[in-house]
């Protein structure tokens, strides 16, 4: 009997110890951070346990649900939505929400994930149904704002706050995608054609401006060359005129040169006959006087023999020296090259009228003042023979 009593006492003691251990395990609850436990006592809501260590009444209190308080991201599968122009588009949505009241999230709705998904689908169809395809593709921010406002208002009684709603993708039908690609390709081709035409136009404008400036510079060069050529001819005529008078070319010499030039005039192969000019008799008379009377006749003009009618040396002309003319030509060539280079490098800019050198009064660059020509020493007077 003693053995049986001891065994029964040990069994009872073991059961009591097991009951105590189980009670302690059920009584102590450790709630992790960012979570909340909803506790019921005898089947009714008792309290909500926050993060930390808590003690419950064993076999009286129990944890009904564990609620995650962190912000959650849920991506729903594509939903077919009909636009106002009767096109079916597939829209993927992403929702960011957070449980703010665990008690309402547990007791106000059976499954708030399903509730948020269905509410998102119906709200999305209501919003997209008032827009056409073009507005749907270009009004994502507006759609996101409307969805967030409706969802946040509807889920407020569930203890949930919707922080953000995003449309991840909007996929129109394949046929519409092909039409959109063709439209975009046509638009890009149109822009390319416009840009090409503008480039050709700008190139022609720059080419015309370059040709215009080249013609202006060429005209200025021809004008300066004509002026210099005329000055050179004038200088040569003055020098010949001065040399003739300083050499005292009397009528005898002129008559001899006149007779010497007559055979050359008639030496052409096409001349079969030629007439003697009326001045020939006068020239022969002067030649006879030259051989008949050696005495020199006084100059009809009253000036001494061997002197020039020009007063003093030859007058100064504006003809520059060769070195100055070459330097001026080089300077104008470098200026024209720099002007054409700067005009060609500024493609796309409006033409600067300052480049039109010579088109406006006073626009041509000044010509360097020429150095005075050296005086020609007078030739010695020929002795009378």
Secondary structure, DSSP 8 states (H G I E B T S, - for coil): -HHHHHHHHHHHHHHHHHHHHHHHHHHEEEE-TTEEEEEEETTEEEEEE-SEEEE--TTTEEEEEEEE-S-EEEEEEEEEEE-TTS-EEEEEEEEEEEES-HHHHHHS-S-HHHHHHHHHHHHHHHHHTTS-HHHHHH-HHHHHHHHHHHHHHHSGGGTEEEEEEEEEEEE--HHHHHHHHHHHHHHHHHHHHHHHHHHHHHHHHHHHHHHHHHHHHHHHHHHHHHHHHHHHHHHHHHHHHHHHHHTT--HHHHHHHHHHHHHHHTTSTT-S-----THHHHHHHHHHHHHH--S----TTSS-TT--SSSSS----S---HHHHHHHHHHHHHHHHHHHHHHHH-TTS---GGG-TTSSTT-S---------------------
